Amino acid sequence: MAKMTGAQILADMLAGYGVTHVFMVPAVLRRTFAEMERRTSIQRIHTHGEKSAAYMADGYARASGRPGVCMAQVIGALNLAAGLRDAYLAHSPVIAFTGGRDPKTKFRKVYQEVDDVPAFEPVTKFNATVDAVERFPDMVRQAFRAAVSGTPGPVHLQFRGNEGQIDQDEAEMEPLCEPQFARVPPFRSEPDRASVLAALELLQRAERPVIVAGGGVRASGAGRELVALADKLGIPVATSLNGKDSIPGTHPLSVGVAGSYSRESANRVVAAADLVCFVGTEAGGMTTHFWAVPKVGVPAIQIDLDPETLGRNYPLQAAVLGDAKTTLARMVEHADAPTAARRQPWREEARSICEAWSAKYRPMLESDAVPIRPERICGELTRHVPDDAIVVVDTGHAGMWMGGMFDLRSPGQSYLRSAGHLGWAFPAGLGAKCACPERPVVTFTGDAGLWYHIGEIETAARWRINTVTVVNNNASGNQSKRGFDRAYGGEQTEKARELWTYRKVNFARIAEEMGAVGLRVEKPAEFAPALARALAADRPVIIDVVTDIDALAPTAVA
Ligand SMILES: Cc1ncc(C[n+]2csc(CCOP(=O)(O)OP(=O)(O)O)c2C)c(N)n1
């Protein structure tokens, strides 16, 4: 075996696993970066903050199914850990490398140093230190294995030395990679045949069943099989926010996103079902509106690759352990199509619930009001986002508006959403674009969301990461309005508005100054031409849409 430095090993292994970009604030693993330049074509995207570097890696991972890699030196480690929280909640395979303590000097009040490792514990599946250079190959392999296996999630490796100077050490090593663990899922576990038949039996007997599809369906790439099963048995499909792109919103059996940031029709259909089939979802608080939709006790079945998820939140009549794509394919094989006829009245009821939703919200989706209604932006995006686009959405009102009011039209479109952190979407969109440079990326965020990592507009311009970012700019975080009204016992004081309003700012002007294209939209009819211009631009674009501060998204129906 040849002698190699840790830096050479790390550069070769990242390339070997197919990593195309890494995201970081310097300086960490400096020699590794030099080796990446000499030995690989990996792009080293340096950002304006470790949290946004982690979000970029997360967007990269969710868009591609391949681990996203982010890095920080010791002083930035906790900023990076904060950025792993969304990836952890969303089950996104992010690999974080940090510089860490040297046993020769620890406990001596070393500049910038604390023990960072415990802080990574709650946001990772595997959290470990690399203290001897000989361990680079096996620890990097384990990092990839842990990130993509089972329910995917973040991993942290801390390299010895505040900047990971261990990468200059040499040893006899081989940069062996395992391509199987370069993407999600590494295995497609077959379900037990008897459990498949038992679940099917219940589905086929039910008169008013509904499928609730989650992020596990998107991670498994099981959208086609999901739709095939729904079509064959004639079963309406709701999704979680994380699973929104597992069925196009325009499919006749799609009833929308269920749960808290949801569409009324989805919650009504799920609440009226006589059997709920959860696929690739933890049936957590957000997807079930805190276990109110459906009610606990409803007849339920669940399909998941994690045995501990099966039945965690809803007692089950049948549980199927297996990869979503494989399991749904087996169910399609064995499904008895003629039983679909029995469910015709239920399908008609579900359709009429969806039509009632459309009739109720059409005036808002098509509203010509100035300042612009956010629903109108969602309506325009439904019509004009390209068929192969990746749509990236922030949380808060952005998550509510887009979760409820926007529809994907094509199975070629992807939808990525913040699992709770405001400010996630803009950098995550940049990461998604790095992973899929040939696909358009359209990000939707509020102004409060954009403010978090606004400096990354310069990063996007510098690295020519050409995303289109639509800012719902109401000069406030107006999702907070209702909460402050309640806190003040009905209606808040004028002074209370200080707690959630901002200065009026023109983000298009700021974008131009940083090297991006800035477009300002003040009237609804200007939006579609601006989006067309943005999609054709060969620079990152911020579309600053001036919207109504009094527009509040409808809350979930229980
Ligand atoms: C890290 C983090 N801190 C705080 C919150 C709470 N929060 C949710 S929405 C919101 C305001 C959203 O404002 P904006 O993005 O402008 O959208 P708007 O509500 O105005 O449409 C806040 C502060 C959060 N989700 N994440």
The ligand as an SDF file (V2000), in Angstrom:
LIG
                    3D

 26 27  0  0  0  0  0  0  0  0999 V2000
  -35.1120   29.5600   13.1810 C   0  0  0  0  0  0  0  0  0  0  0  0
  -36.5180   30.0200   13.3710 C   0  0  0  0  0  0  0  0  0  0  0  0
  -36.7810   31.0240   14.2160 N   0  0  0  0  0  0  0  0  0  0  0  0
  -38.0500   31.4620   14.3710 C   0  0  0  0  0  0  0  0  0  0  0  0
  -39.0930   30.8720   13.7010 C   0  0  0  0  0  0  0  0  0  0  0  0
  -40.5250   31.3510   13.9310 C   0  0  0  0  0  0  0  0  0  0  0  0
  -41.1250   31.9610   12.7480 N   0  0  0  0  0  0  0  0  0  0  0  0
  -41.9360   31.2520   11.9400 C   0  0  0  0  0  0  0  0  0  0  0  0
  -42.5470   32.1780   10.6700 S   0  0  0  0  0  0  0  0  0  0  0  0
  -41.7570   33.5650   11.1950 C   0  0  0  0  0  0  0  0  0  0  0  0
  -41.8950   34.8500   10.4090 C   0  0  0  0  0  0  0  0  0  0  0  0
  -41.9340   34.6190    8.9140 C   0  0  0  0  0  0  0  0  0  0  0  0
  -41.7620   35.8010    8.2190 O   0  0  0  0  0  0  0  0  0  0  0  0
  -41.5690   35.8500    6.6490 P   0  0  0  0  0  0  0  0  0  0  0  0
  -40.5570   34.8510    6.2030 O   0  0  0  0  0  0  0  0  0  0  0  0
  -41.3410   37.2700    6.2580 O   0  0  0  0  0  0  0  0  0  0  0  0
  -42.9670   35.3680    6.0870 O   0  0  0  0  0  0  0  0  0  0  0  0
  -44.4000   36.0450    6.3560 P   0  0  0  0  0  0  0  0  0  0  0  0
  -44.9100   35.4260    7.6170 O   0  0  0  0  0  0  0  0  0  0  0  0
  -44.2430   37.5050    6.4640 O   0  0  0  0  0  0  0  0  0  0  0  0
  -45.2060   35.6410    5.1610 O   0  0  0  0  0  0  0  0  0  0  0  0
  -41.0130   33.2940   12.3550 C   0  0  0  0  0  0  0  0  0  0  0  0
  -40.1920   34.3020   13.0530 C   0  0  0  0  0  0  0  0  0  0  0  0
  -38.7670   29.7870   12.8430 C   0  0  0  0  0  0  0  0  0  0  0  0
  -39.6670   29.0890   12.1610 N   0  0  0  0  0  0  0  0  0  0  0  0
  -37.4800   29.4110   12.6660 N   0  0  0  0  0  0  0  0  0  0  0  0
  1  2  1  0
  2  3  1  0
  2 26  2  0
  3  4  2  0
  4  5  1  0
  5  6  1  0
  5 24  2  0
  6  7  1  0
  7  8  2  0
  7 22  1  0
  8  9  1  0
  9 10  1  0
 10 11  1  0
 10 22  2  0
 11 12  1  0
 12 13  1  0
 13 14  1  0
 14 15  2  0
 14 16  1  0
 14 17  1  0
 17 18  1  0
 18 19  2  0
 18 20  1  0
 18 21  1  0
 22 23  1  0
 24 25  1  0
 24 26  1  0
M  CHG  1   7   1
M  END
$$$$
